Amino acid sequence: MAIKYELIKEDKQTGARLGRVTTPHGSFETPVFMPVGTLATVKTMSPEELKEMGANIILSNTYHLWLRPGEDIIKEAGGLHSFMNWDGSILTDSGGFQVFSLSDMRDITEEGVHFRNHLSGEKLFLSPEKAMEIQNALGSDIMMAFDECPPYPAEYDYMKASVERTSRWAEKCLRAHKRPDEQGLFGIVQGGEYEDLRRQSAKDLVSLDLPGYAIGGLSVGEPKHVMNEVLSYTAPLLPKNKPRYLMGVGSPDSLIDGVIRGVDMFDCVLPTRIARNGTCMTSNGRLVVRNAKFARDFSPIDEHCDCYTCRNYSRAYIRHLVKTNETFGFRLTTYHNLYFLVKLMGQVRQAIKDDCLGDFREQFFEQYGFNKP
Ligand SMILES: CNc1nc2cc3c(=O)[nH]c(N)nc3c(CC[C@H]3O[C@@H](OC)[C@H](OC)[C@@H]3OC)c2[nH]1
């Protein structure tokens, strides 16, 4: 089997788990935050820097790479690992989400989705089979099933029909799976905020006995308490001996609250996206380094951080680079933000080992300012 999950420890007070996932390109401890590299690069970071900060698995995106440069070119390069010179693990999304989030004109049929290329306007068609063909060409270690991620909120009847179709699409993906020994196919549980539909979706996908499962349809604009409620009853429906991946979630509080409810893997563009407008995550909350008050502040972004950025550069210098739109400034903020989340998950894993995750959450939320009314 391409993907192995080892459950190392279950937290006594919460639903959190300590685990290890192994793929053909190495292994990583969970809970884990996975940097997003949509277009075959984690924007402004080199593979060496990603390894240095402790990232062992990164993400890329089927929809975007299908459009540019085209999966045939990447296949000719020997797959995504050699194309982008990354020898760690790679997870690719199936493209469904981007079709719904990027393309205005789209028509969903039983066979797949007809839509327009968001760059050229040309008509395109993406199906479960095509999504598997593209991910097969990319050679990712973990592939996501082709699903529909309905908008939030969605009517019950629409969501029910969508969940049932997503389950049928998952079966089509499994039938179209060419290399199960080298690539692991994860199903994606949908169902919105309807508990019976979440249960139905999980039941359908678990019956396919896939190597891992994602919880989709969240982080799409719903309030955080809705996400936490859905997670509380959905994560336990998934097999204990397989990884659980919450898609598109990455603010520090959401990561910790997802872990507490039993989630093992997370991805989000937040740290890299806010870095590119000069916003940094620090242990005392967010810091907008372009703010004038930092013009003569020669302290590091975060005094508690030991990353390359915080050991070598000041807020004043990074502010200057960001204000003058110097690329190096965005490399420094990106490195720090990714390091911050990768390190946070290391602290969460340690707290699970030490049976003090609840206390860690309290202390982290207090210091970061999440408890402020
Ligand atoms: C932000 N909130 C959010 N909720 C999401 C829910 C879903 C979902 O239900 N199904 C699918 N298939 N994808 C989802 C995604 C996209 C994640 C990808 O989108 C890309 O980030 C934007 C990245 O591609 C490298 C990532 O790869 C896994 C979500 N993103």
The ligand as a Tripos MOL2 file, in Angstrom:
@<TRIPOS>MOLECULE
LIG
   30    33     1     0     0
SMALL
NO_CHARGES

@<TRIPOS>ATOM
      1 C1         -9.6420   27.5370    1.8570 C.3       1 LIG1
      2 N1        -10.7090   26.6570    2.2280 N.pl3     1 LIG1
      3 C2        -10.8920   25.4940    1.5830 C.ar      1 LIG1
      4 N2        -11.9050   24.6550    1.8420 N.ar      1 LIG1
      5 C3        -11.7740   23.6330    0.9650 C.ar      1 LIG1
      6 C4        -12.5790   22.5030    0.7470 C.ar      1 LIG1
      7 C5        -12.2320   21.6230   -0.2940 C.ar      1 LIG1
      8 C6        -13.0790   20.4840   -0.6200 C.ar      1 LIG1
      9 O1        -14.1300   20.2400   -0.0040 O.2       1 LIG1
     10 N3        -12.7170   19.6980   -1.6500 N.ar      1 LIG1
     11 C7        -11.5620   19.9230   -2.3560 C.ar      1 LIG1
     12 N4        -11.2470   19.0690   -3.3450 N.pl3     1 LIG1
     13 N5        -10.7030   20.9570   -2.0780 N.ar      1 LIG1
     14 C8        -11.0650   21.8390   -1.0750 C.ar      1 LIG1
     15 C9        -10.2430   22.9780   -0.8350 C.ar      1 LIG1
     16 C10        -9.0490   23.3160   -1.7120 C.3       1 LIG1
     17 C11        -7.7570   23.0270   -1.1260 C.3       1 LIG1
     18 C12        -6.7230   23.2540   -2.2380 C.3       1 LIG1
     19 O2         -6.8280   24.5880   -2.7570 O.3       1 LIG1
     20 C13        -5.5410   25.1670   -2.8890 C.3       1 LIG1
     21 O3         -5.4240   26.1830   -1.9410 O.3       1 LIG1
     22 C14        -6.2370   27.3090   -2.2560 C.3       1 LIG1
     23 C15        -4.5390   24.1140   -2.5640 C.3       1 LIG1
     24 O4         -4.0660   23.5660   -3.7720 O.3       1 LIG1
     25 C16        -2.7370   23.1120   -3.6070 C.3       1 LIG1
     26 C17        -5.3160   23.0620   -1.7600 C.3       1 LIG1
     27 O5         -4.8510   21.7500   -2.1020 O.3       1 LIG1
     28 C18        -5.4340   20.7440   -1.2660 C.3       1 LIG1
     29 C19       -10.6270   23.8570    0.1800 C.ar      1 LIG1
     30 N6        -10.0700   25.0220    0.5910 N.ar      1 LIG1
@<TRIPOS>BOND
     1     1     2 1
     2     2     3 1
     3     3     4 ar
     4     3    30 ar
     5     4     5 ar
     6     5     6 ar
     7     5    29 ar
     8     6     7 ar
     9     7     8 ar
    10     7    14 ar
    11     8     9 2
    12     8    10 ar
    13    10    11 ar
    14    11    12 1
    15    11    13 ar
    16    13    14 ar
    17    14    15 ar
    18    15    16 1
    19    15    29 ar
    20    16    17 1
    21    17    18 1
    22    18    19 1
    23    18    26 1
    24    19    20 1
    25    20    21 1
    26    20    23 1
    27    21    22 1
    28    23    24 1
    29    23    26 1
    30    24    25 1
    31    26    27 1
    32    27    28 1
    33    29    30 ar
@<TRIPOS>SUBSTRUCTURE
     1 LIG1         1 GROUP 0 **** ****
